[in-house]
Amino acid sequence: MHDIVIISGSPSVDSRSQKVLGYIGDRLNEKGLSIGHISVRDIPGEDLMFGNFNSPEVTGTSEKIRNAKGIIVGSPVYKAAYSGVLKSLFDILPQDIMKDKPVLPVMSGGSISHLLALEYALKPLISTLKGTTLKGVLSGQPD
Ligand SMILES: Cc1cc2nc3c(=O)[nH]c(=O)nc-3n(C[C@H](O)[C@H](O)[C@H](O)COP(=O)(O)O)c2cc1C
C-alpha cells in the first residue's frame, strides 16, 4: 500500500509528462510519503483494447488505486484532451475507484494554448471515478 499512487497516461517511452510526475513524486517522497507508480504502458494492449476488466494487471491496478490515500493522474494533451489510452484504462476501472480521494491532475502540452484541457477534459474524467480533484498543473513547452 502506498500513500500516493501516480498514474501516467502517456504511451511515449521518453515521456515529458512522466518526467513531471517523477519530479512531483520525488518531492513527495522527500516529505516521507511512499509513492506507487502505474503506467498505461504496463497494461497489456489487449486488456485496454478489448475491455478485459478482470485481467490480473487491471485488477492489480484497481487495488493499488483503492489502497492509496491520494492519487496523481498525468497525461499528455492529445487533441485538446487527455490521451486515448488513459481513457481506455479508466474505462475498465471500477466506477467509484477514486471515491473520497484527493486527485491531482497533471498535464503536459505542446504549449499552454490547451490549458483548459485540464478543466474540461481531465477533471471531469476524474470526477466520473468519484475523485475529488485538486487545482492541477499544466506544463507547456516554451515557444
Ligand atoms: C497525437 C498527439 C496529439 C497532440 N495534441 C496536442 C494538442 O492538442 N495540444 C497541445 O498543446 N499539444 C499536443 N500535443 C503535444 C503533446 O501534448 C506534448 O508534446 C506533451 O508534452 C507530450 O507528453 P508525453 O511526452 O508525456 O507524451 C500532441 C502530441 C501528440 C503526439
The ligand as an SDF file (V2000), in Angstrom:
LIG
                    3D

 31 33  0  0  0  0  0  0  0  0999 V2000
   -1.0040   12.7170  -31.0840 C   0  0  0  0  0  0  0  0  0  0  0  0
   -0.5980   13.9990  -30.3960 C   0  0  0  0  0  0  0  0  0  0  0  0
   -1.5240   14.9930  -30.2130 C   0  0  0  0  0  0  0  0  0  0  0  0
   -1.1700   16.1940  -29.5720 C   0  0  0  0  0  0  0  0  0  0  0  0
   -2.1160   17.1590  -29.4050 N   0  0  0  0  0  0  0  0  0  0  0  0
   -1.7780   18.2820  -28.7400 C   0  0  0  0  0  0  0  0  0  0  0  0
   -2.7640   19.3000  -28.5020 C   0  0  0  0  0  0  0  0  0  0  0  0
   -3.9070   19.2100  -28.9290 O   0  0  0  0  0  0  0  0  0  0  0  0
   -2.3920   20.4010  -27.7800 N   0  0  0  0  0  0  0  0  0  0  0  0
   -1.1120   20.5510  -27.2800 C   0  0  0  0  0  0  0  0  0  0  0  0
   -0.8420   21.5620  -26.6150 O   0  0  0  0  0  0  0  0  0  0  0  0
   -0.1580   19.6090  -27.5060 N   0  0  0  0  0  0  0  0  0  0  0  0
   -0.4710   18.4980  -28.2050 C   0  0  0  0  0  0  0  0  0  0  0  0
    0.4910   17.5330  -28.4180 N   0  0  0  0  0  0  0  0  0  0  0  0
    1.8460   17.7130  -27.8340 C   0  0  0  0  0  0  0  0  0  0  0  0
    1.9730   16.9390  -26.5190 C   0  0  0  0  0  0  0  0  0  0  0  0
    0.9230   17.2220  -25.6330 O   0  0  0  0  0  0  0  0  0  0  0  0
    3.2730   17.3070  -25.7920 C   0  0  0  0  0  0  0  0  0  0  0  0
    4.3750   17.0690  -26.6240 O   0  0  0  0  0  0  0  0  0  0  0  0
    3.3870   16.5370  -24.4980 C   0  0  0  0  0  0  0  0  0  0  0  0
    4.3510   17.1550  -23.6740 O   0  0  0  0  0  0  0  0  0  0  0  0
    3.7330   15.0700  -24.7150 C   0  0  0  0  0  0  0  0  0  0  0  0
    3.7660   14.4490  -23.4480 O   0  0  0  0  0  0  0  0  0  0  0  0
    4.3700   12.9730  -23.2920 P   0  0  0  0  0  0  0  0  0  0  0  0
    5.8130   13.0550  -23.7110 O   0  0  0  0  0  0  0  0  0  0  0  0
    4.2450   12.6690  -21.8300 O   0  0  0  0  0  0  0  0  0  0  0  0
    3.5720   12.0390  -24.1260 O   0  0  0  0  0  0  0  0  0  0  0  0
    0.1620   16.3560  -29.0960 C   0  0  0  0  0  0  0  0  0  0  0  0
    1.1040   15.3390  -29.2970 C   0  0  0  0  0  0  0  0  0  0  0  0
    0.7380   14.1790  -29.9380 C   0  0  0  0  0  0  0  0  0  0  0  0
    1.7770   13.0870  -30.1480 C   0  0  0  0  0  0  0  0  0  0  0  0
  1  2  1  0
  2  3  1  0
  2 30  2  0
  3  4  2  0
  4  5  1  0
  4 28  1  0
  5  6  2  0
  6  7  1  0
  6 13  1  0
  7  8  2  0
  7  9  1  0
  9 10  1  0
 10 11  2  0
 10 12  1  0
 12 13  2  0
 13 14  1  0
 14 15  1  0
 14 28  1  0
 15 16  1  0
 16 17  1  0
 16 18  1  0
 18 19  1  0
 18 20  1  0
 20 21  1  0
 20 22  1  0
 22 23  1  0
 23 24  1  0
 24 25  2  0
 24 26  1  0
 24 27  1  0
 28 29  2  0
 29 30  1  0
 30 31  1  0
M  END
$$$$
